[in-house]
Amino acid sequence: MPIWSEEFETMSRTEMSKLQLERWKTLVERVAQTSPFYRQKFAEAGVSADDIKSLDDIANLPLPTKEELRYNSPWGMFTVPLKGIVRIRASSGTTGKPIEGGYTRAD
């Protein structure tokens, strides 16, 4: 099987965990700054990027409920300006309102 990214595919478990932790913290900080929905969700749960000291702390992050996704998607969930969205996908909506999500070029 070919190696696509030698830097990431060959790093030690310790290095990988450190990178994952940095990226989780950055993600939570960005989402809290750019999404009113997640800012409120994190505030209600009493968590912030500063609270993530280990990968185990990710379990304390609140996940949106299906109803919250239905009510807020897609526009209330985007964390980039609309001009950055290049594709929108939707669930079938067989059990209710479809849930949409947007993708950027980097996704």
Beta strands, then each sheet from edge to edge (+ up, - down):
strand 1: 87-90
strand 2: 100-103
sheet 1: 1+ 2-
end
